[in-house]
Amino acid sequence: MAQENASKSATEKDAFDALKNIPLSSDGNVYVDFGGQLRIRPEFSRNPVFGLGAPERNDGLLIRSFLSADFHLGPYVRTFIELGSGLAPIWNGAPSATQLDRFDLMQGYSELMLPANGGDVMIRAGRQEMSFGSSRLVSVRESPNIRRAFDGVRAAWIAAPDARIDAFLVRPVLNQSGVFDDGSDPSQAFWGVYVTNPVPGFSALKMDLYYLGLDRDNAKFAQGIANEHRHTVGGRLFGKAHNFDWDMEGAYQFGSFGHADISAWTVSAELGYTFQKVPFSPRIGLNADVISGDHNLHDGTLGTFNPLFPKLPYFSEANLTAPANLIDIQPNLTITPVKDVSVKVGWNPLWKEAAADAFYGPAITPVAATAGGTGRYLGQQVSTTIEWKPTKHLTFGGTYVNYTPGQRIREAGGKSGSFAAAWATISF
């Protein structure tokens, strides 16, 4: 029996364990963990962004690879280094810097973690990824070849995994296509405080409260181009109970855009119910957003909400639109037909929140000839995504999105289109 158990243990041992906890000192207090990822992703796009200002077809092959070393220098200090490459051997035209970055430092920071009364204090300096809350406003930008990172300083007080306060002062990394040529974006500064904590007296309810500040030179909206100084204050309630899950968020923005004032806002919700005892464990969901636009381009106030550094893609893998000047709903259904396989289908109609403002593309810039007009209906998209995770290291997936323009987009020359992608990822 003992021999059988030993054989079973050897079989279940993770093949990548040899790359973890490698001692660099005799007492084991200094050690290194190695990690990495390889992702291959073909894409097929017809009339991206409704064909507005984009090529009629854009079929590509994206290859992303990361290697990291996490050095633990005793109980309180660690240094993390991640090198990466994003290649686009097939692409229509010149790939953007988020798709082509031949080789660079993706992350590189030092971190000090000190015990404090009731928690730990973390101080981190260098190039680092950041993602907060629902990732609606600050995200790593997963789908493109190159994830988003920031250069700067971040500090946190951590009482528990779901109870912490983060503060940061950073600049986003400006990706370039060459070798070791990425640097801080001198035209942007980003700072803020983000608090996460359970709601007292409600075990299933958690909340986020945050303030985020952004300075951006030569920001572009339908109102024009000017320097932007924007403050965002917001909150989020989320949790799960009795097969229900919910994630509701609201934020208000103020500041200045050139000589104009900023007054913008957003309200978002993701609601779901999972039928646990029904075959395939279906989850019925409803996502909805109302994101302010600019109702008057000449009144001295900018009403367009800036989603800052959002998750991309935001609504579907087609990356059809940015979360600015938008009303949308997305009823969706997710099933698990077999273990480790999920299938999600969603329908997503889109409207302008403000007719006078423009339709904003995925780079959060106004699309030409879409401001004003007689209609607010932008169009709709229907998406299907399947993902299979046979092991904790392997993921396979695919998606298909079909979209049709509404009146306002057709007036600007928009067309129906589609997007398809598949991906295979190994991570360790």
WOURRA-V934412 format. One record per backbone hydrogen bond with DSSP energy under -1.0 kcal/mol. CO is the residue of the C=O (numbers start at 1). NH is the residue of the N-H. If there is no record, write none. Layout:
# WOURRA-V934412
co:CO nh:NH
co:CO nh:NH
This chain:
# WOURRA-V934412
co:1 nh:5
co:2 nh:6
co:3 nh:7
co:4 nh:8
co:5 nh:9
co:6 nh:10
co:7 nh:11
co:8 nh:12
co:14 nh:17
co:16 nh:19
co:17 nh:20
co:19 nh:34
co:22 nh:32
co:25 nh:28
co:29 nh:74
co:30 nh:24
co:31 nh:72
co:32 nh:22
co:33 nh:70
co:35 nh:68
co:36 nh:428
co:37 nh:66
co:38 nh:426
co:39 nh:64
co:40 nh:424
co:41 nh:62
co:42 nh:422
co:43 nh:60
co:44 nh:420
co:45 nh:58
co:46 nh:418
co:48 nh:51
co:49 nh:52
co:50 nh:415
co:56 nh:47
co:60 nh:43
co:61 nh:90
co:62 nh:41
co:63 nh:87
co:64 nh:39
co:65 nh:85
co:66 nh:37
co:67 nh:83
co:68 nh:35
co:69 nh:81
co:70 nh:33
co:71 nh:79
co:72 nh:31
co:76 nh:113
co:77 nh:73
co:78 nh:111
co:79 nh:71
co:80 nh:109
co:81 nh:69
co:82 nh:106
co:82 nh:107
co:83 nh:67
co:84 nh:104
co:85 nh:65
co:86 nh:101
co:87 nh:63
co:90 nh:61
co:96 nh:99
co:96 nh:100
co:98 nh:146
co:101 nh:86
co:103 nh:180
co:104 nh:84
co:107 nh:82
co:108 nh:127
co:109 nh:80
co:110 nh:125
co:111 nh:78
co:112 nh:123
co:114 nh:121
co:116 nh:119
co:119 nh:116
co:120 nh:158
co:121 nh:114
co:122 nh:156
co:123 nh:112
co:124 nh:154
co:125 nh:110
co:126 nh:152
co:127 nh:108
co:128 nh:150
co:132 nh:135
co:135 nh:311
co:137 nh:309
co:138 nh:132
co:140 nh:148
co:149 nh:173
co:150 nh:128
co:151 nh:171
co:152 nh:126
co:153 nh:169
co:154 nh:124
co:155 nh:167
co:156 nh:122
co:157 nh:165
co:158 nh:120
co:160 nh:163
co:163 nh:159
co:163 nh:160
co:164 nh:196
co:165 nh:157
co:166 nh:194
co:167 nh:155
co:168 nh:192
co:169 nh:153
co:170 nh:190
co:171 nh:151
co:172 nh:185
co:174 nh:183
co:177 nh:102
co:178 nh:103
co:183 nh:174
co:185 nh:188
co:187 nh:217
co:189 nh:215
co:190 nh:170
co:191 nh:213
co:192 nh:168
co:193 nh:211
co:194 nh:166
co:195 nh:209
co:196 nh:164
co:197 nh:207
co:199 nh:202
co:202 nh:205
co:205 nh:199
co:206 nh:238
co:207 nh:197
co:208 nh:236
co:209 nh:195
co:210 nh:234
co:211 nh:193
co:212 nh:232
co:213 nh:191
co:214 nh:230
co:215 nh:189
co:216 nh:228
co:219 nh:226
co:221 nh:224
co:224 nh:221
co:226 nh:219
co:227 nh:258
co:228 nh:216
co:229 nh:256
co:230 nh:214
co:231 nh:254
co:232 nh:212
co:233 nh:252
co:234 nh:210
co:235 nh:250
co:236 nh:208
co:237 nh:248
co:238 nh:206
co:239 nh:246
co:241 nh:244
co:243 nh:274
co:244 nh:241
co:245 nh:272
co:246 nh:239
co:247 nh:270
co:248 nh:237
co:249 nh:268
co:250 nh:235
co:251 nh:266
co:252 nh:233
co:253 nh:264
co:254 nh:231
co:255 nh:262
co:256 nh:229
co:257 nh:260
co:260 nh:257
co:261 nh:302
co:264 nh:253
co:265 nh:292
co:266 nh:251
co:267 nh:290
co:268 nh:249
co:269 nh:288
co:270 nh:247
co:271 nh:286
co:272 nh:245
co:273 nh:284
co:274 nh:276
co:275 nh:278
co:278 nh:281
co:280 nh:336
co:282 nh:275
co:283 nh:334
co:284 nh:273
co:285 nh:332
co:286 nh:271
co:287 nh:330
co:288 nh:269
co:289 nh:328
co:290 nh:267
co:291 nh:326
co:292 nh:305
co:292 nh:325
co:300 nh:261
co:302 nh:263
co:309 nh:139
co:312 nh:143
co:316 nh:319
co:322 nh:324
co:326 nh:291
co:327 nh:351
co:328 nh:289
co:330 nh:287
co:331 nh:347
co:332 nh:285
co:333 nh:345
co:334 nh:283
co:335 nh:343
co:338 nh:341
co:340 nh:389
co:342 nh:387
co:343 nh:335
co:344 nh:385
co:345 nh:333
co:346 nh:383
co:348 nh:381
co:349 nh:329
co:350 nh:378
co:350 nh:379
co:351 nh:327
co:359 nh:367
co:360 nh:322
co:361 nh:364
co:365 nh:361
co:367 nh:370
co:376 nh:352
co:377 nh:408
co:378 nh:406
co:379 nh:350
co:380 nh:404
co:381 nh:348
co:382 nh:402
co:383 nh:346
co:384 nh:400
co:385 nh:344
co:386 nh:398
co:387 nh:342
co:388 nh:396
co:393 nh:427
co:395 nh:425
co:396 nh:388
co:397 nh:423
co:398 nh:386
co:399 nh:421
co:400 nh:384
co:401 nh:419
co:402 nh:382
co:403 nh:417
co:404 nh:380
co:406 nh:410
co:407 nh:411
co:409 nh:414
co:410 nh:413
co:417 nh:403
co:418 nh:46
co:419 nh:401
co:420 nh:44
co:421 nh:399
co:423 nh:397
co:424 nh:40
co:425 nh:395
co:426 nh:38
